[in-house]
Amino acid sequence: MKLTKTSVAALPLPATGQAFYFDDELPSFGVRVTAGGSKSYILDRRIGGKKRRITLGRANQLAPEQARVEARKKIGEILSGGDPVATKRRQRLEGVTLQAALDDYIATRDLKPRTVSDMNTVFKRLLPGWLKKPITAITPDMVERKHRELGTKSAAQADLCMRYLRAVIAFSTARYVDSNGRPIIVDNPVAKLSRTKAWFRVERRRTVLKPHQLADWYSAVDALPSNVRDYLVFLLLTGLRGGEGAALRWDTVDLKSRLFTVMDTKNRRPHTLPTSDYLQEMLERRHKERGNEYVFVGLHGKGHIRSADSAIRIVKAASGVDFCRHDLRRTFATTAESLDLPAYAVKRLLNHADGGDVTAGYLVIDVERLRKPMQRITDALLAACGVRQGAEVVAIEAVR
């Protein structure tokens, strides 16, 4: 039949699936009819030896003659060596916004919840006007200007923002490719910061609690409510990261074996540690008073403790010691090294990846072998805190 407004309107709906009707005048031009009642104009042609179907538009939005004109244009493009399907795909990909690319990155990558939260916060706070822009519209000059602008407020935040942006665009380069496998982004615009050496020199925080500060620090911490008090002391005596200690669950604590395991770690490797005498006493006491499945219960008895920021501010004011949660981990590590403990034991206590260390790959340190180093670190830290003496004092008679 010749496809006209009347003939298209009279086309019957298939019982299931879809049916196709083609035009006598332009055989590759037709209508696709679905069982749901949808009718769309299509063009069936071979492109590069492959049969391709191009949707021209819905029949209720496009007149037959308009669709036929559009079909002839597509045929002319194909005969000239073009590929309307590939062109349409590339145009669609070039329209992918930064927000869509970020969402795709988060959905595809196996990221920790904290990383997902940080990325969303950074993009919404620092690049709000960019989220609706196509990623192909982000240029090296735009990146350079924005990085410099953000750096006037915080060099660290400016670098973090651009590292996140670099990761999303690098992902997009591999993710969004045209029909020929060519990426829609050839050069990552954030790369200009490296080529021009524009990254800020942000010194990594390396602060620790010094031995002479620990007594004042502990005195202030000891005045806190028991939950947050024990949490901060636990971080100091285990070297755990703040989130690892906060999310510790009772089902991963073995009081009989005097062990506990952190399941969700930075390197995604379960981390089992022995408890020192002091930690064992703390856990046994907390277990008797437990409120839910977490060792350190959150506000109003729900979930687990979070950042403890307000408690840290109180301790800072009372002790005069400026610190953050990660400083407690660094203090644990510094104390361990000062006791001349074996390097592999220290690395294992901190759950550091061995990287390219071949020897470490062959050396398996049993948890029980960490018990004595753990106890020595606890004793040294508590001695500095003024909680207990670092060594037993023995009276020696004078020699006559």
C-alpha positions in Angstrom: 0.0 0.0 0.0 0.9 3.6 -0.2 1.3 4.9 3.3 -1.1 7.8 3.9 -2.7 9.2 6.9 -5.9 7.2 6.3 -4.1 3.9 5.5 -1.8 4.2 8.5 -4.8 4.9 10.8 -6.6 1.8 9.5 -3.7 -0.6 10.1 -4.7 -3.4 12.5 -2.9 -4.0 15.7 -1.2 -7.4 16.1 -2.4 -9.7 18.8 1.1 -9.8 20.3 4.5 -8.3 19.5 4.8 -6.0 16.5 3.9 -6.0 12.8 5.5 -4.1 9.9 3.9 -2.5 6.8 6.0 -1.0 4.0 5.3 1.7 1.4 4.9 0.7 -2.3 6.5 4.0 -3.4 9.5 3.8 -1.2 9.9 0.1 -0.2 12.4 0.5 2.7 10.0 3.1 4.3 7.4 1.6 6.5 5.4 1.6 9.7 5.9 -0.5 12.9 2.7 -1.3 14.7 2.8 -2.8 18.2 0.1 -4.7 20.1 0.0 -1.8 22.6 -1.3 0.5 19.9 1.9 2.4 19.1 2.6 3.2 15.4 6.0 4.6 14.3 7.6 5.4 10.9 10.8 3.5 10.2 13.4 3.0 7.5 15.0 -0.4 7.0 18.3 -0.2 5.0 21.6 -2.0 4.9 24.5 0.1 6.2 28.0 -1.2 5.9 26.6 -4.6 5.0 24.4 -4.8 8.1 20.6 -4.4 8.2 19.7 -1.4 10.3 16.4 -0.1 11.4 16.0 3.7 11.9 13.0 5.1 13.7 11.8 8.3 12.1 9.1 9.3 14.5 5.7 8.4 15.9 2.7 8.4 13.5 0.6 10.6 15.8 3.4 13.2 15.7 4.5 13.1 12.1 2.5 13.1 8.9 3.2 10.4 6.3 4.7 12.8 3.8 7.0 14.4 6.4 8.2 10.9 7.3 8.7 10.0 3.7 10.8 13.2 3.1 12.9 12.3 6.2 13.3 8.8 5.0 14.7 10.1 1.6 17.2 12.3 3.4 18.4 9.3 5.4 18.7 7.2 2.3 20.7 9.9 0.6 23.0 10.1 3.6 23.5 6.3 3.5 24.2 6.3 -0.3 26.8 9.0 0.3 28.6 6.7 2.8 27.1 8.1 5.9 25.6 6.2 8.9 22.5 7.9 10.4 22.4 5.3 13.2 26.0 6.0 14.2 25.5 9.7 13.9 22.4 9.6 16.1 24.2 7.4 18.7 27.2 9.8 18.8 24.9 12.8 19.2 23.1 11.1 22.1 26.4 10.3 23.8 27.7 13.8 23.3 24.7 15.0 25.2 25.5 13.0 28.3 25.6 15.4 31.2 28.2 15.4 34.0 25.4 14.4 36.4 24.5 11.4 34.2 28.1 10.4 33.9 28.6 10.7 37.7 25.5 8.6 38.4 26.7 6.0 35.9 30.2 6.0 37.5 28.8 5.5 40.9 26.4 2.7 39.7 29.1 0.9 37.8 32.0 1.1 40.2 32.2 -0.8 43.5 32.6 2.2 45.7 32.3 2.5 49.5 29.2 4.4 50.8 31.5 7.1 52.2 33.2 7.6 48.8 29.8 7.9 47.1 28.6 10.4 49.7 31.8 12.5 49.3 31.6 12.5 45.5 28.0 13.6 45.5 28.7 16.3 48.1 31.8 17.7 46.3 30.1 17.9 42.9 26.9 19.5 44.2 28.8 22.0 46.4 31.7 22.9 44.1 30.4 22.2 40.6 26.7 22.9 40.8 26.6 24.8 37.5 28.4 22.0 35.7 26.2 19.1 36.5 23.7 19.8 33.7 26.5 20.5 31.1 27.4 17.8 28.6 30.7 16.2 29.6 32.0 17.0 26.1 31.5 20.7 26.8 33.9 20.7 29.7 37.2 22.1 28.3 40.7 22.2 29.7 40.5 26.0 30.1 37.3 25.7 32.1 38.9 23.1 34.4 42.0 25.4 34.9 39.9 28.4 35.8 37.6 26.6 38.1 40.5 24.9 39.9 42.2 28.2 40.4 38.9 29.8 41.7 38.3 26.9 44.1 41.9 27.1 45.3 41.4 30.6 46.7 39.1 29.1 49.3 40.7 25.7 49.9 43.6 24.2 47.9 42.8 20.7 49.3 39.1 20.9 48.2 40.1 22.2 44.8 42.4 19.3 44.2 39.9 16.8 45.6 37.2 18.1 43.3 39.4 17.9 40.2 40.6 14.4 41.1 37.0 13.3 41.3 36.2 15.0 38.0 39.2 13.4 36.4 38.0 9.9 37.5 34.5 10.4 36.2 35.7 11.7 32.8 38.3 8.9 32.5 35.5 6.4 33.1 33.3 8.2 30.5 36.1 7.9 28.0 35.9 4.1 28.2 32.2 4.0 28.8 30.8 6.2 26.0 32.0 5.1 22.6 30.4 5.5 19.2 29.4 2.7 16.8 33.0 2.4 15.6 34.3 2.1 19.2 35.7 5.6 19.2 35.4 7.5 22.5 33.4 10.7 22.5 36.2 12.3 24.7 39.7 11.9 23.4 41.6 13.9 26.0 40.7 14.3 29.6 40.4 18.0 30.2 41.7 17.7 33.8 45.0 16.5 32.4 45.9 20.1 31.7 46.5 20.6 35.5 49.2 18.0 35.3 50.7 19.3 32.1 50.9 22.8 33.5 51.9 21.6 37.0 48.9 23.5 38.3 48.0 21.1 41.1 48.3 22.7 44.6 51.0 21.5 46.9 48.8 20.3 49.7 50.8 18.8 52.5 49.3 15.6 53.9 48.4 15.9 57.5 51.0 14.1 59.6 50.0 15.2 63.1 50.1 12.9 66.1 49.4 13.3 69.8 52.8 13.8 71.4 53.6 11.8 74.6 53.4 14.9 76.8 49.9 15.7 75.4 48.4 12.3 76.1 47.8 12.8 79.8 45.8 16.0 79.3 44.0 14.4 76.3 43.0 11.3 78.2 41.8 13.4 81.2 39.5 15.3 78.9 38.3 12.2 77.1 37.7 10.4 80.4 35.1 13.1 81.3 33.0 12.3 78.3 29.9 10.0 78.3 31.1 6.4 78.4 30.1 5.6 74.8 32.1 8.3 73.1 34.9 8.0 75.7 35.4 4.3 75.0 35.2 4.9 71.3 38.0 7.5 71.2 40.2 5.4 73.5 39.5 2.3 71.4 40.7 4.2 68.3 43.9 5.2 70.1 44.7 1.7 71.3 43.8 -0.2 68.1 44.9 2.1 65.3 41.6 1.6 63.5 40.2 4.2 61.2 37.3 6.2 62.6 34.6 4.5 60.5 36.1 1.1 61.1 35.9 1.5 64.9 32.5 3.1 64.8 30.8 0.3 62.8 32.3 -2.6 64.9 29.6 -5.1 65.6 29.2 -7.6 68.5 28.9 -10.5 66.1 32.5 -9.9 65.0 33.8 -9.7 68.6 35.0 -13.0 70.2 35.4 -12.3 73.9 36.4 -15.9 74.7 39.3 -15.8 72.1 40.0 -12.2 72.9 39.8 -11.2 69.2 37.7 -8.8 67.1 37.4 -8.4 63.4 36.6 -5.4 61.2 34.8 -6.5 58.1 34.4 -3.3 56.1 38.0 -1.9 55.8 39.6 0.5 53.3 41.4 -2.3 51.4 38.3 -4.5 51.7 40.2 -7.1 53.5 38.8 -8.4 56.9 41.1 -7.2 59.7 41.4 -9.3 62.8 43.2 -8.1 65.9 43.8 -9.5 69.4 42.7 -7.4 72.4 45.1 -6.2 75.0 44.1 -6.5 78.7 42.7 -3.0 78.8 40.7 -3.5 75.6 39.4 -6.8 76.8 38.1 -5.2 80.0 36.5 -2.4 78.0 34.7 -4.8 75.6 33.5 -7.1 78.4 32.1 -4.1 80.2 30.4 -2.7 77.1 29.0 -6.1 76.2 27.2 -6.3 79.6 25.7 -2.9 78.8 25.1 -3.4 75.1 22.2 -1.6 73.5 22.1 -3.0 70.0 24.3 -4.9 67.6 27.0 -2.3 67.6 29.8 -2.0 70.1 29.6 1.8 70.1 25.9 2.7 70.0 24.8 5.9 68.2 22.7 8.8 69.4 19.4 7.8 71.2 20.5 4.1 71.1 20.1 3.9 67.3 22.7 2.5 64.9 26.3 3.2 65.7 28.3 6.3 66.7 29.2 8.6 63.8 31.9 11.2 63.6 32.0 12.2 67.3 32.8 15.8 66.1 31.1 17.5 69.0 32.9 15.3 71.6 36.2 16.0 69.9 35.6 19.8 70.1 34.9 19.4 73.8 38.2 17.5 74.3 40.1 20.1 72.3 38.8 22.9 74.5 39.4 21.1 77.7 42.8 19.7 77.0 44.3 22.2 74.6 45.2 19.4 72.3 44.2 19.9 68.6 43.5 16.5 67.0 41.2 14.6 64.7 40.2 10.9 64.7 42.9 9.9 62.2 45.6 11.5 64.4 44.8 8.7 66.9 45.7 6.1 64.2 48.9 7.9 63.5 49.7 8.1 67.2 49.2 4.3 67.4 51.5 3.7 64.4 54.2 6.1 65.8 54.1 4.4 69.2 54.4 1.0 67.5 57.5 2.1 65.6 59.1 3.6 68.6 58.9 0.3 70.4 61.1 -1.3 67.6 58.4 -3.8 66.8 59.0 -5.9 63.6 58.0 -3.9 60.5 55.7 -6.6 59.2 53.9 -6.8 62.6 53.3 -3.0 62.5 52.0 -3.2 58.9 49.7 -6.1 59.9 48.4 -4.3 62.9 47.5 -1.3 60.7 46.1 -3.5 58.0 48.3 -1.9 55.3 48.4 -3.6 51.9 51.8 -5.0 51.2 51.9 -3.6 47.7 54.8 -4.8 45.7 56.7 -6.2 48.8 57.5 -9.8 47.7 58.7 -10.9 51.1 55.5 -9.8 52.7 53.6 -11.9 50.2 55.2 -15.0 51.7 55.1 -14.0 55.3 51.8 -14.9 57.1 51.6 -13.4 60.6 49.2 -15.3 62.8 46.9 -13.1 64.9 48.2 -14.6 68.1 51.7 -13.5 67.2 50.3 -9.9 67.3 49.0 -10.2 70.8 52.3 -9.3 72.5 53.0 -6.3 70.2 49.4 -5.2 70.8 49.8 -5.4 74.5 53.2 -3.5 74.4 51.6 -0.7 72.4 48.6 -0.5 74.8 51.0 -0.4 77.8 53.1 2.4 76.3 50.1 4.5 75.4 48.4 4.1 78.7 51.6 4.9 80.5 51.8 8.2 78.6 48.1 8.8 79.4 48.9 8.3 83.1 46.4 5.4 83.4 49.0 2.7 84.4 52.7 2.5 84.7 54.6 1.3 81.6 56.7 -1.1 83.6 56.6 -2.8 87.0 58.7 -1.0 89.6 60.9 -3.4 91.6 62.7 -2.2 94.8 66.4 -3.0 94.7 68.5 -3.1 97.9 71.6 -1.1 97.9 74.8 -3.2 97.6 77.1 -2.8 100.6 
